[in-house]
Amino acid sequence: MKNFILLLSFLFTILSFAQSKSFEIIDPDNQKTIVTAADLSKYSKHTIDSLQITNHLKEYRSTIKNVKGVLLRDVLSKISFKEKSPKVLSEYYIVCVAEDGYKVVFSWNEIFNSPVGDSVLIIPEIEGRSKDGISTLSPTDFATGRRYVKMLKTIQLKK
């Protein structure tokens, strides 16, 4: 029985690690695209030397250092839409969902038509925080922790 529990624990650890190295993008037509950490390595890198993570009251929670990621905008620009008019894209929003169910939302225009899109990152791994898995972060938010998604599972594009 003890060996069985150890085996289950080992398998759970392996599955958790495997899940943390990829996420899926679900487009409005329910088409799924799996994105891995290796896929992210093909995009232009953006770095943040150090960033304080604050809660909704802007109270300090932690500091992350040596962050290297890719722009959410760059990754989403590879997803095709069947819309006939680009005006319709203004009706879309983006939901980033963590493995524990935590969700954050960005509007399409916020990512593709404002300075916010120049900084929202998908981060394969943060130095010293491998337990966070693939994450998303909006470093220009006043309360940086509010849209810091650890263990990213899914990015949903919705209308």
Backbone hydrogen bonds, N-H to C=O, Kabsch-Sander energy under -0.5 kcal/mol:
donor,donor_aa,acceptor,acceptor_aa,energy
5,I,1,M,-2.3
6,L,2,K,-2.1
7,L,3,N,-2.5
8,L,4,F,-2.6
9,S,5,I,-2.5
10,F,6,L,-2.5
11,L,7,L,-2.7
12,F,8,L,-2.6
13,T,9,S,-2.2
14,I,10,F,-2.3
15,L,11,L,-2.8
16,S,12,F,-2.7
17,F,13,T,-2.3
18,A,14,I,-2.5
19,Q,15,L,-2.5
20,S,16,S,-1.7
21,K,18,A,-1.1
22,S,19,Q,-1.3
23,F,35,V,-2.3
24,E,153,K,-2.1
25,I,33,T,-2.9
26,I,24,E,-0.5
26,I,155,I,-2.7
27,D,25,I,-0.6
27,D,31,Q,-2.4
30,N,27,D,-2.4
33,T,25,I,-2.3
35,V,23,F,-3.4
37,A,21,K,-2.0
40,L,36,T,-2.0
41,S,37,A,-1.2
42,K,39,D,-1.7
43,Y,40,L,-1.7
46,H,69,G,-2.7
48,I,67,V,-2.3
51,L,64,I,-2.4
53,I,62,S,-3.5
54,T,52,Q,-0.6
55,N,59,E,-2.1
58,K,55,N,-2.2
61,R,53,I,-2.9
62,S,53,I,-1.4
64,I,51,L,-2.7
66,N,49,D,-2.5
67,V,48,I,-2.6
68,K,125,E,-0.5
69,G,46,H,-2.8
70,V,122,I,-2.5
72,L,120,V,-2.5
75,V,71,L,-1.7
76,L,72,L,-2.7
77,S,73,R,-1.9
78,K,75,V,-1.2
79,I,76,L,-1.8
88,V,85,S,-1.2
89,L,86,P,-1.1
90,S,87,K,-1.4
91,E,88,V,-2.2
92,Y,89,L,-1.9
93,Y,158,K,-2.7
94,I,106,F,-3.5
95,V,156,Q,-2.8
96,C,94,I,-0.6
96,C,104,V,-2.6
97,V,95,V,-0.6
97,V,154,T,-3.3
98,A,102,Y,-3.0
99,E,151,M,-2.1
101,G,98,A,-1.9
104,V,96,C,-1.8
106,F,94,I,-2.4
108,W,92,Y,-2.2
111,I,107,S,-1.7
112,F,108,W,-2.9
113,N,109,N,-2.4
117,G,110,E,-1.1
117,G,114,S,-1.1
118,D,115,P,-1.3
119,S,116,V,-2.1
120,V,116,V,-1.4
121,L,137,L,-2.5
122,I,70,V,-3.1
123,I,121,L,-0.5
123,I,135,S,-3.4
125,E,68,K,-0.5
127,E,66,N,-0.7
129,R,126,I,-3.0
132,D,129,R,-2.2
133,G,130,S,-1.5
134,I,20,S,-1.3
135,S,123,I,-2.5
136,T,149,V,-1.9
137,L,121,L,-1.9
141,D,138,S,-1.7
144,T,142,F,-0.8
145,G,54,T,-2.5
146,R,143,A,-1.6
147,R,144,T,-0.5
148,Y,145,G,-1.2
149,V,136,T,-1.8
149,V,147,R,-0.8
150,K,148,Y,-0.7
151,M,132,D,-3.6
152,L,134,I,-3.4
153,K,97,V,-3.2
154,T,97,V,-1.9
155,I,24,E,-2.7
156,Q,95,V,-3.0
157,L,26,I,-2.8
158,K,93,Y,-2.8
158,K,156,Q,-0.6
